[in-house]
Amino acid sequence: MRSLQNTKFSILELAPVREDKDVKFSLQHALELAQHAEKLGYDRLWLAEHHNMDGIASSATAVMLGYILANTNNIKVGSGGIMLPNHAPLVVAEQFGTLATLYPERIELGLGRAPGTDQMTMRALRRGRQETEDQFPNDVVEILQYFDDIQPNQRIIATPGQGTHVPVWLLGSSLFSAQLAARLGLPYSFASHFAPRMLGQAIRLYRENFQPSQYLEQPYVSMGVPTVVAQSDAEAEYLATSVYQRIQNLLTGRSMKLKAPVDTMEGRWTTAEKMAVQNFLAIAQIGSQSTVKQGLEQLLEQYDVDEFIFTCDIYDTQKRLENFDLLMQLKK
């Protein structure tokens, strides 16, 4: 069985917006986290594309990646992910090809097939383009071609982009992307940080059907894990009330801005809302180092993934940085 010591640790950052701070604070803190993660030895930091969500500031993902790359030295930086149906594949290839040209061997492109927003905002993003999730496989192949070496008689060339061989990942919370990643021989990351229900089935499907490719010889899987790690279980549970409020508000259509922790959630959510939040966070690791270590080891025993990619929505920015410090100490 894989151990924590030989499992890669990475971070998925959504640049959460606090209710008492502006967006600039969130963007600057995202860089602070990236710099902290680099010092701690995290393998990669990804940013996720979302739109029309007041509590998430990572909507202009490629722009934000350039900001982080310019102010770090060696940590891998990428998208987790770019929601491909919102974009023309050539534009994505040019954006990430530009980043790869400026920062060689450091940029990665994770691709998702959901819109990352509501239907009305999706229409505003696409402006009448008839792009659908069904076209996702063809769009992925198109992007791979733009990153590959130029082929004879190739008429459309991504400049920059062509020949940069940017690593491409497929992301998903269902079985569709698992099957596609297996067929194309690409690394796969499951979005269990918010949709854990099909995690085991998707990983099994991916591994059983994986076809070696020029990109990857063996299947490679990462899984999203929400975390709140603190000095004690009691402190972690207190800090986690910010996460509970955020998910509760997401599920009930209210502001997703990060709220300060509270002494108890009793009286703040209905029984149904509590169950929905618990289902959303079924994979979450909340507690002291010893509690979280035990939980992560159980996840490894059950899923044997190559990598954990952690999220964290702690309100206090220093406690949030400490969360990732305490996590990395578990590998020692």
N, C-alpha and C positions, 0 to 999 in steps of 0.2 A: 504494500500500500504506500502511496505517496505520503511524504511528511510535509509539515509546514516549511521546513528548512529548504526543501527543493521544489516548493510551489512558488510561482512568481506572484508578487503583490503589486497591484496597480490601482489607479484611482480614476473614477468617473466623476467629473466635476460639472455641475449644472449652474454654477455661479448663482447660488441662492440669494435672493434679495430680502434683507431684513426689513421689518415694518418701520424701524426707526432710522434707517439709512437710505441713501440714494443708490442708484444703479452704479455710479462710478465707484463707490465703496466696494460693491460686489465684484466688479471687474478687477479692481486693484487687489482685492483679497484672493481672487482666483490665481493671480500671478504669485502672490505671497505663498499660497499653498503649493504651486508648482515648484517654486524655489525650495520650499521646505521639503517637498517630496524628493527632489533631486538630491539634497543633502542626506536624506535618510536612506536612499538607495532604492526607491520604488522604480519599477521597470518602465512604466509608462503612465502618462496622464492624458485622459481623453476628455473632450467637451461634447456635450449633447445638443443637438439642434431642436429647439422648441419655439413655438411662435404664439403670440397673443396670450402669454401667461405672465402676470405681473410679478410673480415670484421667481422667475428664471431669466437670467440675463445673458445666456449663451446663444442667442438666436443667430447672430452673425458669426457663425462658427469659424469659418476660414479666417476672417479678420482677427478674431480673438486668438486663434492658433498662432498667427503671425506675431502678435503681441507677446505671447508666452515664449515662443521660440527665440525671439530677439533678446529676451531677458533671462534665458537659461542657457546651459552649456552642453549637456549631454543626454538628459532624460528624453525618451521618446514621447512625442506629442501627436495626438491624432483626434479623429472624430469618432464619437461613440453614440450616435453616428450622424452622418449626413443623410437626411431623409430624401432619398434619390428621386421619388416621383415629383418632388417640388422643384427639381432642377434639370436643365439639359445636361446630359452626360459630358459633352464637350466642355462646358463651362466648369464643371466640377474637376475634370481632368486638368484644365488649364490652371485653375486655382491651386490645386494640390501639386501640380507639376511645378508651379512657380515656387511654392514653399519648399519642395524637394530640391530645387535648383539652388535656392538661397541657403538651405539648411540640410545638406546631404545626409542621408542615412538616419534622419530623425523624425520624419513625418510619416504618419500612417492614415489610411482612409478606411474607416468603418462605415458600412452602408446599411441603411434600413429601408424598408418598403412602406412604412406607415407615414402619414403626413406630419406627425408630431404636433398636431393642433386639432381644432374643431373644423367642421365642414365649411363654415362661412369663411374662416381664415384661409383654409386650403384653397378656396376659389380665388381669394385675393392674391395668394402667392402665385397661382398658376395662370391667372388672367386669361382664361378661356382655352388654355392648352389642354388637349385631350389625353394627358398623361394619366395612366392608371397603374394600380399595383400589379396588374397582370403583365405589364411590359417590363417589370423589374428584372427578370432574367436577361432579357436582351440588352437592357441598359447597363447591367453589370458587365456583360461581355464586351460591350462597346467601350466602357471605361478601361477595362483590362487591355484592350487593343491600343488605346491611346497611350498607355504607360509602357507598352512593349516597344521593342526595336521597330523601326520603320520597315514595313513590308513592301515588296515590289508593287508598283502601280497603286500604292495607297494615296488616295486623293485628299483625304482630310487628315491633317497632322496637328496634334496638340502642341502648341509652341507658346510657353514651355510645357513640358509634360512627356513628349515622346522620348522613350528610352530612359526615363527616370526610374522605372520599375518600382513605383510606390507600392508598398505592401497594402493589399486590400483584404479587409475582413468583412464577413457578413454577420449581421446582428439580427436577432429575432426573439420573439416571445411565443412563437408557435412552431409548427413542424415545417412550414414552407421553406424558410431560409436554411433550416438544418439540412433539408434534402438538396437544396441548391448548392450550399457550401460543400457538401459531400461530393456532388457531381463535378463541381469545378475545381475541387482540391484546394479549397481556401480555408483559412482558420475561421473558427466560429465562436461567437460570444452570445450567450443566452441572457436575456434581460430579466433574470430572476430577482433583481432588485425591486421590481414592481409587478411582475407577472410570473410567479414561481410555479404555477399549476402544472405546466407541461415540461418542466425542466428535465426530469429523468427520461421521459419518452423521446424528447428532442435530441439529447446527448446520445442515447442509444442508437437512434435512427442515423444520426450523423456518423458515428463511428462504424456502424455496420455497413454503410454504403459509401464510405470515403474512397475516392479514387485518387491515387498519387498524381501530382502535377508538377509543372515547372515551378510552382509557387511553394509547394509543401509536399514532403514525402510521407509524413504520418499525420493523422488527425490531431488537431490542436484545439482545445476547448477552454474558454474562460467563462466564468459565471459571475453575475452581479450580486453583491452582498451589501445590504444596508448595514451600517455600523454606528453604534454609540458606545465607545469604550471610555471608562473613567476609572478613578482610583478605587471605587467600590461599586457593588451592584446597586446600592441605593442612589448614589450620585448619578449613575448611568440612567437609571429609570427616571429620575427627575429631569435630566437633560433630554431624554427621549420624548418628553411631553411636547417639545417643539415639533418633533417629527410627527407625532400623533395628530397634533392640530393641523399641520400642513397637509397630511394625507386626508384627514377628515374634510378639510376645506376643498381639496381637489375633487373628492368624491361627491361633494354637495354643491359644487359650482360657485364657491366663494373665493375670496382673495387667497392666493397661495404664498403671500409674503410670510417670511419666517417670523414666528412669534416667540416671545420670551417663554421659558419653561414655567410651568405652574406646579403647585404642590400635588394636585390630583386632577385627573380627568373626569372623576365622578361628577355628574351633573352637567358636564360639558358636551357629552355625546350620548346618543341613544344606544340601546343595546344593539340595534341593527348596525349603527355606524361603527360601534366598537368592533363588532365581528368583521365588518368590511375592512377596517384598518388592519386588523390582525391578519386577515387573509392576504392583504396587499403586502404585509411585512413578514410573511411566513418564514422567509429565509434570514431575516434580520438577526444580527448578533448584538445584543444589548447587555452590558454588564461590565464587571471588572475584567482584568487581563485573564485571570484564571478561568472565569466563566466563558469568555469569548474564545479562549484557546481551546477549551473543551468543545465548544460549538463548532468551530472551524474544523477541528479534527474529525468530528462526526460527519460534517459535510464532505470532507475528503474521503472518508471511508465509504460514504454512500455513492458519491459521484465521481471520485478520482479525477478531478479536473486538473488541467495544467496550470491554471492561473485563477486567482481571485481578483476581481476588480471592484473596489470598495466605493460606496457612496456614504456621505455623512451630511446630515442636516442639523448639526448642533448650532444653536443660536450664538453663543459666545465664540468669537473668532479664535481666541487663544485656546479655549477648550477644544475647538474643532481641529486646530493644528495638533494639539496634544493627542487627540483621538488617533491620528495617523502615526504619531510617535509611538504610542502604546501598542498599536498593531504591529509595527515593524519589529518591536522588541520581542514579539512572540516567535520570531524566526531564529532567535539566538539560543 
